[in-house]
């Protein structure tokens, strides 16, 4: 058997094993592989639907948000695994609406989006949950506009 035929035979054997096919001829192996790919696509669609229906709108946003109380303000962390052009502006506008002054901040917007900010509360009346909701709303609004 030539090396080319051996390579083809090995390829079909790998395909047969990967798709759990019991077929012996090439055509049947390919048909079984096509069916297997279809089954995988259906599983992916089902999982996407499950994730979509089981998550809240906050969880479907592309960012993670944490807000911690400090003595006179908040430590706000926002992270997204992708670059989010314009998101920083939306979040800063939310800070302004709440009356938070940015006292210190570190931002990375190159490959992903990461913001760590210390916000001083001018009104001294907000709690961490209110700030978090405002940031999440800003992200949601940015996401809708993108």
DSSP file (Angstrom, degrees, kcal/mol; ACC not computed):
  #  RESIDUE AA STRUCTURE BP1 BP2  ACC     N-H-->O    O-->H-N    N-H-->O    O-->H-N    TCO  KAPPA ALPHA  PHI   PSI    X-CA   Y-CA   Z-CA
    1    1 A X              0   0    0      0, 0.0     5,-0.0     0, 0.0     2,-0.0   0.000 360.0 360.0 360.0 133.7    0.0    0.0    0.0
    2    2 A X     >  -     0   0    0      1,-0.1     4,-2.2     4,-0.0     5,-0.2  -0.261 360.0-113.2 -71.7 161.0    1.4    3.4   -1.0
    3    3 A X  H  > S+     0   0    0      1,-0.2     4,-2.3     2,-0.2     5,-0.1   0.843 117.6  55.9 -65.0 -31.6    2.0    6.1    1.7
    4    4 A X  H  > S+     0   0    0      2,-0.2     4,-2.3     1,-0.2    -1,-0.2   0.921 108.9  46.0 -65.7 -43.2   -0.8    8.2    0.2
    5    5 A X  H  > S+     0   0    0      2,-0.2     4,-2.8     1,-0.2    -2,-0.2   0.868 111.5  52.9 -66.6 -36.0   -3.3    5.4    0.6
    6    6 A X  H  X S+     0   0    0     -4,-2.2     4,-2.6     2,-0.2    -2,-0.2   0.910 109.3  49.0 -65.2 -41.0   -2.0    4.7    4.1
    7    7 A X  H  X S+     0   0    0     -4,-2.3     4,-2.4     2,-0.2    -2,-0.2   0.915 112.7  47.3 -64.0 -42.8   -2.5    8.4    5.0
    8    8 A X  H  X S+     0   0    0     -4,-2.3     4,-2.7     2,-0.2     5,-0.2   0.929 112.4  49.5 -63.2 -44.6   -6.1    8.4    3.6
    9    9 A X  H  X S+     0   0    0     -4,-2.8     4,-2.1     1,-0.2    -2,-0.2   0.909 112.0  48.7 -61.4 -41.7   -6.9    5.1    5.4
   10   10 A X  H  X S+     0   0    0     -4,-2.6     4,-2.4     2,-0.2    -1,-0.2   0.896 110.7  51.4 -64.5 -40.2   -5.6    6.6    8.6
   11   11 A X  H  X S+     0   0    0     -4,-2.4     4,-2.6     2,-0.2    -2,-0.2   0.930 111.0  46.6 -62.4 -46.5   -7.6    9.8    8.1
   12   12 A X  H  X S+     0   0    0     -4,-2.7     4,-2.6     1,-0.2    -1,-0.2   0.863 111.3  52.8 -64.9 -34.2  -10.8    7.8    7.5
   13   13 A X  H  X S+     0   0    0     -4,-2.1     4,-2.3    -5,-0.2    -2,-0.2   0.911 110.3  47.1 -67.1 -41.7  -10.0    5.7   10.6
   14   14 A X  H  X S+     0   0    0     -4,-2.4     4,-2.8     2,-0.2    -2,-0.2   0.910 113.3  48.8 -63.7 -42.4   -9.6    8.9   12.7
   15   15 A X  H  X S+     0   0    0     -4,-2.6     4,-2.0     2,-0.2     6,-0.2   0.906 111.1  50.4 -63.7 -41.8  -12.8   10.3   11.3
   16   16 A X  H  <>S+     0   0    0     -4,-2.6     5,-2.4     1,-0.2     4,-0.4   0.910 113.7  45.2 -62.3 -42.9  -14.6    7.0   12.0
   17   17 A X  H ><5S+     0   0    0     -4,-2.3     3,-0.8     3,-0.2    -2,-0.2   0.912 112.3  50.5 -68.3 -42.7  -13.4    7.0   15.6
   18   18 A X  H 3<5S+     0   0    0     -4,-2.8    -1,-0.2     1,-0.2    -2,-0.2   0.846 116.5  40.5 -65.4 -33.8  -14.1   10.7   16.2
   19   19 A X  T 3<5S-     0   0    0     -4,-2.0    -1,-0.2    -5,-0.2    -2,-0.2   0.380 107.8-121.7 -97.8   4.3  -17.7   10.4   14.9
   20   20 A X  T < 5 +     0   0    0     -3,-0.8     2,-0.3    -4,-0.4    -3,-0.2   0.859  54.5 165.1  59.2  37.6  -18.3    7.0   16.6
   21   21 A X      < -     0   0    0     -5,-2.4    -1,-0.2    -6,-0.2     8,-0.1  -0.631  36.0-166.3 -88.7 142.7  -19.1    5.5   13.2
   22   22 A X        +     0   0    0     -2,-0.3    -1,-0.1     6,-0.1     7,-0.1   0.352  52.6 121.7-101.9   1.8  -19.2    1.7   12.6
   23   23 A X        -     0   0    0      5,-0.1    -2,-0.1     1,-0.1     3,-0.0  -0.249  46.0-164.1 -67.0 153.4  -19.2    2.2    8.8
   24   24 A X        +     0   0    0     -8,-0.0     2,-0.2     5,-0.0    -1,-0.1   0.674  63.8  70.4-111.7 -26.1  -16.4    0.6    6.8
   25   25 A X  S  > S-     0   0    0      1,-0.1     4,-2.1   -13,-0.0     5,-0.2  -0.636  84.2-116.2 -98.1 159.2  -16.6    2.4    3.4
   26   26 A X  H  > S+     0   0    0     -2,-0.2     4,-2.4     1,-0.2     5,-0.2   0.887 110.8  51.7 -57.7 -46.3  -15.6    6.0    2.8
   27   27 A X  H  > S+     0   0    0      1,-0.2     4,-2.4     2,-0.2    -1,-0.2   0.917 111.0  47.1 -61.1 -44.9  -19.0    7.2    1.8
   28   28 A X  H  > S+     0   0    0      1,-0.2     4,-2.6     2,-0.2    -1,-0.2   0.874 110.5  52.9 -66.1 -36.7  -20.7    5.8    4.8
   29   29 A X  H  X S+     0   0    0     -4,-2.1     4,-2.4     2,-0.2    -1,-0.2   0.924 110.7  47.3 -63.1 -43.6  -18.0    7.3    7.1
   30   30 A X  H  X S+     0   0    0     -4,-2.4     4,-2.4     2,-0.2    -2,-0.2   0.895 111.6  50.4 -66.0 -40.4  -18.5   10.7    5.6
   31   31 A X  H  X S+     0   0    0     -4,-2.4     4,-2.2     2,-0.2    -2,-0.2   0.929 111.9  48.0 -61.8 -44.9  -22.3   10.4    5.9
   32   32 A X  H  X S+     0   0    0     -4,-2.6     4,-2.4     1,-0.2    -2,-0.2   0.891 110.7  51.6 -63.1 -39.0  -21.9    9.4    9.6
   33   33 A X  H  X S+     0   0    0     -4,-2.4     4,-2.4     2,-0.2    -1,-0.2   0.904 108.6  51.1 -63.7 -41.1  -19.5   12.4   10.1
   34   34 A X  H  X S+     0   0    0     -4,-2.4     4,-2.1     2,-0.2    -2,-0.2   0.907 111.0  48.1 -62.7 -41.8  -22.1   14.8    8.6
   35   35 A X  H  X S+     0   0    0     -4,-2.2     4,-2.4     2,-0.2    -2,-0.2   0.912 110.8  51.5 -63.8 -42.1  -24.8   13.5   10.9
   36   36 A X  H  X S+     0   0    0     -4,-2.4     4,-2.3     1,-0.2    -2,-0.2   0.904 108.5  50.5 -62.5 -42.6  -22.5   13.8   13.9
   37   37 A X  H  X S+     0   0    0     -4,-2.4     4,-2.4     1,-0.2    -1,-0.2   0.901 109.5  51.9 -62.5 -40.9  -21.7   17.4   13.0
   38   38 A X  H  X S+     0   0    0     -4,-2.1     4,-2.2     2,-0.2    -2,-0.2   0.906 108.7  50.4 -61.2 -42.1  -25.4   18.1   12.7
   39   39 A X  H  X S+     0   0    0     -4,-2.4     4,-2.3     1,-0.2    -2,-0.2   0.908 109.9  50.3 -62.7 -41.5  -26.0   16.6   16.2
   40   40 A X  H  X S+     0   0    0     -4,-2.3     4,-2.4     2,-0.2    -2,-0.2   0.903 108.8  51.7 -63.3 -40.8  -23.2   18.8   17.6
   41   41 A X  H  X S+     0   0    0     -4,-2.4     4,-2.5     1,-0.2    -1,-0.2   0.914 109.3  50.5 -61.4 -42.2  -24.7   21.9   16.0
   42   42 A X  H  X S+     0   0    0     -4,-2.2     4,-2.6     2,-0.2    -2,-0.2   0.903 109.5  50.9 -62.3 -40.9  -28.1   21.0   17.6
   43   43 A X  H  X S+     0   0    0     -4,-2.3     4,-2.6     2,-0.2    -2,-0.2   0.922 110.2  49.5 -62.0 -43.4  -26.4   20.6   21.0
   44   44 A X  H  X S+     0   0    0     -4,-2.4     4,-2.6     2,-0.2    -2,-0.2   0.926 111.4  48.9 -61.5 -45.0  -24.7   24.0   20.7
   45   45 A X  H  X S+     0   0    0     -4,-2.5     4,-2.2     2,-0.2    -2,-0.2   0.915 111.6  49.5 -61.5 -43.0  -28.0   25.6   19.7
   46   46 A X  H  X S+     0   0    0     -4,-2.6     4,-2.5     1,-0.2    -2,-0.2   0.920 112.0  48.3 -61.8 -43.9  -29.8   24.0   22.7
   47   47 A X  H  X S+     0   0    0     -4,-2.6     4,-2.7     2,-0.2     5,-0.2   0.896 109.6  52.3 -65.1 -39.5  -27.1   25.1   25.1
   48   48 A X  H  X S+     0   0    0     -4,-2.6     4,-2.5     2,-0.2    -1,-0.2   0.915 111.1  47.7 -61.2 -41.9  -27.2   28.7   23.7
   49   49 A X  H  X S+     0   0    0     -4,-2.2     4,-2.3     2,-0.2     5,-0.2   0.918 111.6  50.0 -65.3 -42.4  -31.0   28.7   24.3
   50   50 A X  H  X S+     0   0    0     -4,-2.5     4,-2.0     2,-0.2    -2,-0.2   0.926 113.3  45.7 -61.1 -45.1  -30.5   27.3   27.8
   51   51 A X  H  X S+     0   0    0     -4,-2.7     4,-1.4     1,-0.2    -1,-0.2   0.912 112.9  51.2 -64.2 -42.2  -27.9   30.0   28.6
   52   52 A X  H  < S+     0   0    0     -4,-2.5    -2,-0.2    -5,-0.2    -1,-0.2   0.860 115.7  40.0 -63.9 -37.6  -30.0   32.7   27.1
   53   53 A X  H  < S+     0   0    0     -4,-2.3    -1,-0.2     1,-0.2    -2,-0.2   0.745 116.5  48.7 -86.2 -23.1  -33.2   31.8   29.0
   54   54 A X  H  < S+     0   0    0     -4,-2.0     2,-0.3    -5,-0.2    -2,-0.2   0.643  98.6  77.6 -92.7 -13.4  -31.5   31.1   32.4
   55   55 A X  S  < S-     0   0    0     -4,-1.4     2,-0.1    -5,-0.2    -4,-0.0  -0.674  75.9-126.3 -98.9 151.9  -29.3   34.2   32.6
   56   56 A X    >>  -     0   0    0     -2,-0.3     4,-1.2     1,-0.1     3,-0.6  -0.474  35.3-101.9 -83.4 163.5  -30.4   37.6   33.6
   57   57 A X  T 34 S+     0   0    0      1,-0.2     4,-0.5     2,-0.2     3,-0.4   0.850 122.4  59.2 -55.2 -34.3  -29.7   40.6   31.3
   58   58 A X  T >4 S+     0   0    0      1,-0.2     3,-1.1     2,-0.2     5,-0.3   0.909 104.4  49.6 -60.4 -41.7  -26.8   41.5   33.6
   59   59 A X  T <4 S+     0   0    0     -3,-0.6    -1,-0.2     1,-0.3    -2,-0.2   0.722 104.0  59.0 -73.0 -20.1  -25.1   38.2   33.1
   60   60 A X  T 3< S+     0   0    0     -4,-1.2    -1,-0.3    -3,-0.4    -2,-0.2   0.559  84.5 102.3 -86.0  -6.1  -25.4   38.4   29.3
   61   61 A X  S <  S-     0   0    0     -3,-1.1    79,-0.1    -4,-0.5    75,-0.0  -0.395  83.7-117.9 -73.9 155.9  -23.4   41.6   29.2
   62   62 A X  S    S+     0   0    0     77,-0.1    19,-0.4    -2,-0.1    20,-0.4   0.226  86.1  70.1 -81.4  19.0  -19.8   41.4   28.1
   63   63 A X        -     0   0    0     -5,-0.3     2,-0.4    17,-0.2    17,-0.3  -0.953  65.4-139.6-139.2 154.3  -18.4   42.7   31.4
   64   64 A X  E     -A   79   0A   0     15,-3.3    15,-2.4    -2,-0.3     2,-0.4  -0.928  25.3-166.0-107.8 135.9  -18.0   41.7   35.1
   65   65 A X  E     +A   78   0A   0     -2,-0.4     2,-0.4    13,-0.2    13,-0.2  -0.982  11.9 175.9-128.8 130.9  -18.6   44.5   37.6
   66   66 A X  E     -A   77   0A   0     11,-2.5    11,-2.9    -2,-0.4     2,-0.4  -0.995   5.7-171.7-129.7 142.3  -17.7   44.6   41.3
   67   67 A X  E     -A   76   0A   0     -2,-0.4     2,-0.4     9,-0.2     9,-0.2  -0.994   4.0-171.7-134.0 126.9  -18.2   47.5   43.6
   68   68 A X  E     -A   75   0A   0      7,-2.5     7,-2.5    -2,-0.4     2,-0.3  -0.931  25.9-115.6-118.9 142.8  -16.8   47.7   47.2
   69   69 A X  E     -A   74   0A   0     -2,-0.4     5,-0.2     5,-0.2     2,-0.2  -0.559  31.8-172.5 -73.2 136.3  -17.5   50.3   49.8
   70   70 A X  E >   -A   73   0A   0      3,-2.9     3,-0.9    -2,-0.3     5,-0.0  -0.675  43.8 -90.3-114.7 177.2  -14.6   52.4   51.0
   71   71 A X  T 3  S+     0   0    0      1,-0.3    -2,-0.0    -2,-0.2    -1,-0.0   0.922 122.0   8.7 -56.1 -47.3  -14.5   54.9   53.8
   72   72 A X  T 3  S-     0   0    0     -3,-0.0    49,-0.4     2,-0.0     2,-0.3  -0.400 135.7 -14.8-132.6  57.3  -15.6   57.8   51.6
   73   73 A X  E <  S-A   70   0A   0     -3,-0.9    -3,-2.9    47,-0.2     2,-0.3  -1.000  80.3 -64.3 151.2-149.1  -16.5   56.3   48.3
   74   74 A X  E     -AB  69 119A   0     45,-2.4    45,-2.5    -2,-0.3     2,-0.6  -0.977  18.0-135.4-143.9 150.1  -16.2   53.1   46.3
   75   75 A X  E     -AB  68 118A   0     -7,-2.5    -7,-2.5    -2,-0.3     2,-0.5  -0.957  32.3-167.4-103.2 117.7  -13.7   50.8   44.6
   76   76 A X  E     -AB  67 117A   0     41,-3.2    41,-2.8    -2,-0.6     2,-0.4  -0.929   8.6-175.4-114.9 125.0  -15.2   50.0   41.2
   77   77 A X  E     +AB  66 116A   0    -11,-2.9   -11,-2.5    -2,-0.5     2,-0.4  -0.979   3.0 178.4-120.7 130.3  -13.8   47.2   39.0
   78   78 A X  E     +AB  65 115A   0     37,-2.6    37,-2.8    -2,-0.4     2,-0.4  -0.999   4.6 177.8-130.3 131.1  -15.1   46.5   35.5
   79   79 A X  E     +AB  64 114A   0    -15,-2.4   -15,-3.3    -2,-0.4     2,-0.4  -0.998   8.7 174.2-137.0 135.6  -13.6   43.8   33.3
   80   80 A X  E     - B   0 113A   0     33,-2.7    33,-2.2    -2,-0.4   -17,-0.2  -0.997  30.8-137.3-135.3 137.6  -14.5   42.6   29.8
   81   81 A X  S    S+     0   0    0    -19,-0.4     2,-0.3    -2,-0.4   -18,-0.1   0.490  86.9  56.2 -72.3  -2.8  -12.5   40.0   27.8
   82   82 A X  S    S-     0   0    0    -20,-0.4    31,-0.6    31,-0.1     2,-0.2  -0.887  96.9 -92.3-127.7 161.8  -12.8   42.0   24.7
   83   83 A X        -     0   0    0     28,-0.5     2,-0.4    -2,-0.3    30,-0.1  -0.512  37.0-166.4 -68.4 134.3  -12.0   45.5   23.6
   84   84 A X    >   -     0   0    0     -2,-0.2     3,-2.1    28,-0.1     4,-0.4  -0.698   6.9-154.8-128.5  78.8  -15.0   47.8   24.1
   85   85 A X  T 3  S+     0   0    0     -2,-0.4    28,-0.0     1,-0.3    -2,-0.0  -0.306  81.2  12.6 -57.8 128.9  -14.6   51.1   22.3
   86   86 A X  T 3> S+     0   0    0     -2,-0.0     4,-1.6     3,-0.0    -1,-0.3   0.279  93.0 110.2  91.3 -11.0  -16.6   53.9   24.0
   87   87 A X  H <> S+     0   0    0     -3,-2.1     4,-2.4     1,-0.2     5,-0.2   0.891  73.1  57.4 -66.2 -38.8  -17.4   51.9   27.1
   88   88 A X  H  > S+     0   0    0     -4,-0.4     4,-2.7     1,-0.2    -1,-0.2   0.911 105.5  51.0 -58.4 -42.8  -15.2   54.1   29.4
   89   89 A X  H  > S+     0   0    0      1,-0.2     4,-2.2     2,-0.2    -1,-0.2   0.920 109.4  50.4 -61.0 -44.4  -17.1   57.2   28.3
   90   90 A X  H  X S+     0   0    0     -4,-1.6     4,-1.7     1,-0.2    -1,-0.2   0.910 112.2  46.9 -61.1 -42.8  -20.4   55.5   29.2
   91   91 A X  H  X S+     0   0    0     -4,-2.4     4,-2.1     1,-0.2    -2,-0.2   0.912 111.2  50.8 -67.6 -41.8  -19.2   54.4   32.6
   92   92 A X  H  X S+     0   0    0     -4,-2.7     4,-2.3     1,-0.2    -1,-0.2   0.865 107.9  53.4 -64.5 -35.0  -17.8   57.9   33.4
   93   93 A X  H  X S+     0   0    0     -4,-2.2     4,-2.3     2,-0.2    -1,-0.2   0.889 107.4  51.5 -64.3 -38.3  -21.1   59.5   32.4
   94   94 A X  H  X S+     0   0    0     -4,-1.7     4,-1.7     2,-0.2    -2,-0.2   0.899 108.5  51.4 -64.8 -39.8  -22.8   57.1   34.9
   95   95 A X  H  X>S+     0   0    0     -4,-2.1     5,-2.9     1,-0.2     4,-1.0   0.934 109.7  50.1 -59.4 -45.4  -20.4   58.3   37.6
   96   96 A X  H ><5S+     0   0    0     -4,-2.3     3,-0.7     1,-0.2    -2,-0.2   0.912 108.1  51.9 -61.3 -43.9  -21.2   61.9   36.8
   97   97 A X  H 3<5S+     0   0    0     -4,-2.3    -1,-0.2     1,-0.3    -2,-0.2   0.846 111.7  47.8 -61.7 -33.8  -25.0   61.2   37.0
   98   98 A X  H 3<5S-     0   0    0     -4,-1.7    25,-0.3    -5,-0.2    -1,-0.3   0.642 116.2-115.3 -80.1 -14.4  -24.4   59.6   40.4
   99   99 A X  T <<5 +     0   0    0     -4,-1.0    23,-2.1    -3,-0.7     2,-0.5   0.760  62.5 152.5  82.9  26.2  -22.3   62.5   41.6
  100  100 A X  E   < -C  121   0A   0     -5,-2.9     2,-0.4    21,-0.2    -1,-0.3  -0.777  35.0-148.7 -91.4 131.7  -19.2   60.3   41.9
  101  101 A X  E     -C  120   0A   0     19,-3.0    19,-3.3    -2,-0.5     2,-0.9  -0.835  18.1-126.8 -93.7 135.3  -15.8   62.0   41.5
  102  102 A X  E     +C  119   0A   0     -2,-0.4    17,-0.2    17,-0.2     3,-0.1  -0.747  32.9 173.7 -82.0 110.8  -13.1   59.8   40.1
  103  103 A X  E     -     0   0A   0     15,-3.0     2,-0.3    -2,-0.9    -1,-0.2   0.805  68.2  -3.1 -87.9 -33.2  -10.3   60.1   42.6
  104  104 A X  E     +C  118   0A   0     14,-1.2    14,-3.1     2,-0.0    -1,-0.4  -0.970  69.9 176.1-157.7 144.5   -8.0   57.5   41.1
  105  105 A X  E     -C  117   0A   0     -2,-0.3     2,-0.4    12,-0.2    12,-0.2  -0.995  19.1-163.5-155.1 147.5   -8.3   55.2   38.1
  106  106 A X  E     -C  116   0A   0     10,-2.6    10,-2.6    -2,-0.3     2,-0.4  -1.000  21.2-177.9-128.1 131.1   -6.4   52.7   36.0
  107  107 A X  E     -C  115   0A   0     -2,-0.4     2,-0.4     8,-0.2     8,-0.2  -0.987  15.3-173.9-134.1 139.0   -7.8   51.7   32.6
  108  108 A X  E     +C  114   0A   0      6,-2.6     6,-2.5    -2,-0.4    -2,-0.0  -0.995  14.0 161.2-129.6 126.6   -6.7   49.3   29.9
  109  109 A X        +     0   0    0     -2,-0.4     4,-0.1     4,-0.2    -1,-0.1   0.126  47.0  95.7-128.9  19.1   -8.5   49.3   26.6
  110  110 A X  S    S-     0   0    0      2,-0.1   -27,-0.1   -27,-0.1     3,-0.1   0.983 105.4  -7.6 -80.6 -76.4   -6.1   47.5   24.3
  111  111 A X  S    S+     0   0    0      1,-0.1   -28,-0.5   -29,-0.1     2,-0.3   0.768 139.8   7.3 -92.5 -29.2   -7.0   43.8   24.0
  112  112 A X  S    S-     0   0    0    -30,-0.2     2,-0.5   -29,-0.1   -29,-0.2  -0.827  82.3-103.7-138.0 177.9   -9.6   43.8   26.7
  113  113 A X  E     +B   80   0A   0    -33,-2.2   -33,-2.7   -31,-0.6     2,-0.4  -0.940  40.4 166.0-111.9 126.8  -11.4   46.4   28.8
  114  114 A X  E     +BC  79 108A   0     -6,-2.5    -6,-2.6    -2,-0.5     2,-0.4  -0.979   7.1 178.1-142.1 127.6  -10.4   46.8   32.4
  115  115 A X  E     +BC  78 107A   0    -37,-2.8   -37,-2.6    -2,-0.4     2,-0.5  -0.996   8.1 178.7-130.8 129.4  -11.2   49.7   34.7
  116  116 A X  E     +BC  77 106A   0    -10,-2.6   -10,-2.6    -2,-0.4     2,-0.4  -0.976  21.9 167.2-126.0 116.4  -10.3   50.0   38.4
  117  117 A X  E     -BC  76 105A   0    -41,-2.8   -41,-3.2    -2,-0.5     2,-0.6  -0.960  33.9-145.3-134.1 147.3  -11.5   53.3   39.8
  118  118 A X  E     -BC  75 104A   0    -14,-3.1   -15,-3.0    -2,-0.4   -14,-1.2  -0.962  24.9-164.2-108.4 118.8  -11.9   54.9   43.2
  119  119 A X  E     -BC  74 102A   0    -45,-2.5   -45,-2.4    -2,-0.6     2,-0.5  -0.902  10.1-146.9-109.2 126.6  -15.0   57.0   43.2
  120  120 A X  E     - C   0 101A   0    -19,-3.3   -19,-3.0    -2,-0.5     2,-0.8  -0.784  19.0-132.0 -90.1 131.0  -15.6   59.6   45.9
  121  121 A X  E     - C   0 100A   0     -2,-0.5   -21,-0.2   -49,-0.4     3,-0.2  -0.738  18.8-171.8 -89.6 107.9  -19.3   60.1   46.6
  122  122 A X  S    S+     0   0    0    -23,-2.1    -1,-0.2    -2,-0.8   -22,-0.1   0.886  89.8  43.8 -62.9 -39.6  -20.2   63.8   46.7
  123  123 A X  S    S-     0   0    0    -25,-0.3    -1,-0.2   -24,-0.3   -23,-0.1   0.654  92.0-147.8 -82.8 -15.6  -23.7   63.1   48.0
  124  124 A X  S    S+     0   0    0     -3,-0.2    -2,-0.1     1,-0.1   -51,-0.0   0.759  73.9  97.8  54.1  26.7  -22.5   60.5   50.6
  125  125 A X        +     0   0    0      2,-0.1     2,-0.2     0, 0.0    -1,-0.1   0.461  52.3  95.5-123.6  -2.0  -25.8   58.8   50.1
  126  126 A X        -     0   0    0    -28,-0.1     2,-0.3     4,-0.0   -53,-0.1  -0.585  55.1-149.7 -91.5 152.8  -25.2   56.0   47.7
  127  127 A X     >  -     0   0    0     -2,-0.2     4,-1.9     1,-0.1     3,-0.5  -0.737  34.0-100.4-111.7 170.7  -24.5   52.4   48.5
  128  128 A X  H  > S+     0   0    0     -2,-0.3     4,-2.7     1,-0.2     5,-0.2   0.835 120.1  56.4 -59.0 -35.6  -22.4   49.9   46.5
  129  129 A X  H  > S+     0   0    0      2,-0.2     4,-2.5     1,-0.2    -1,-0.2   0.888 106.0  49.9 -67.1 -38.4  -25.4   48.2   45.0
  130  130 A X  H  > S+     0   0    0     -3,-0.5     4,-2.0     2,-0.2    -1,-0.2   0.912 112.9  47.2 -64.5 -42.9  -26.7   51.5   43.5
  131  131 A X  H  X S+     0   0    0     -4,-1.9     4,-2.4     2,-0.2    -2,-0.2   0.925 112.0  50.1 -64.9 -44.4  -23.3   52.2   42.0
  132  132 A X  H  X S+     0   0    0     -4,-2.7     4,-2.9     1,-0.2     5,-0.2   0.925 110.5  49.6 -60.4 -44.7  -23.1   48.7   40.6
  133  133 A X  H  X S+     0   0    0     -4,-2.5     4,-2.4     1,-0.2    -1,-0.2   0.886 110.1  51.1 -62.8 -38.5  -26.5   49.0   39.0
  134  134 A X  H  X S+     0   0    0     -4,-2.0     4,-2.1     2,-0.2    -1,-0.2   0.904 111.9  46.5 -65.6 -40.7  -25.6   52.3   37.5
  135  135 A X  H  X S+     0   0    0     -4,-2.4     4,-2.4     2,-0.2    -2,-0.2   0.924 112.8  49.7 -67.0 -43.7  -22.4   50.9   36.0
  136  136 A X  H  X S+     0   0    0     -4,-2.9     4,-2.7     1,-0.2    -2,-0.2   0.893 110.6  50.6 -61.6 -38.9  -24.3   47.8   34.7
  137  137 A X  H  X S+     0   0    0     -4,-2.4     4,-2.8     2,-0.2    -1,-0.2   0.894 109.2  51.1 -65.5 -39.1  -26.9   50.1   33.2
  138  138 A X  H  X S+     0   0    0     -4,-2.1     4,-2.5     2,-0.2    -2,-0.2   0.907 111.7  47.3 -63.5 -41.4  -24.2   52.1   31.5
  139  139 A X  H  X S+     0   0    0     -4,-2.4     4,-2.9     2,-0.2    -2,-0.2   0.921 112.2  50.0 -65.1 -43.3  -22.7   48.9   30.1
  140  140 A X  H  X S+     0   0    0     -4,-2.7     4,-2.4     2,-0.2    -2,-0.2   0.930 111.8  47.5 -60.4 -46.0  -26.1   47.8   28.9
  141  141 A X  H  X S+     0   0    0     -4,-2.8     4,-1.9     2,-0.2    -1,-0.2   0.906 113.4  48.5 -62.5 -41.7  -26.8   51.1   27.2
  142  142 A X  H  X S+     0   0    0     -4,-2.5     4,-1.3     1,-0.2    -2,-0.2   0.919 111.1  51.1 -62.5 -42.8  -23.3   51.0   25.6
  143  143 A X  H  < S+     0   0    0     -4,-2.9    -2,-0.2     1,-0.2    -1,-0.2   0.876 109.6  49.7 -63.2 -39.2  -24.0   47.4   24.5
  144  144 A X  H  < S+     0   0    0     -4,-2.4    -1,-0.2     1,-0.2    -2,-0.2   0.875 112.8  47.4 -66.8 -37.5  -27.4   48.4   22.9
  145  145 A X  H  <        0   0    0     -4,-1.9    -1,-0.2     1,-0.2    -2,-0.2   0.665 360.0 360.0 -79.1 -17.0  -25.7   51.3   21.0
  146  146 A X     <        0   0    0     -4,-1.3    -1,-0.2    -3,-0.2    -2,-0.2   0.479 360.0 360.0 -80.9 360.0  -22.8   49.2   19.7
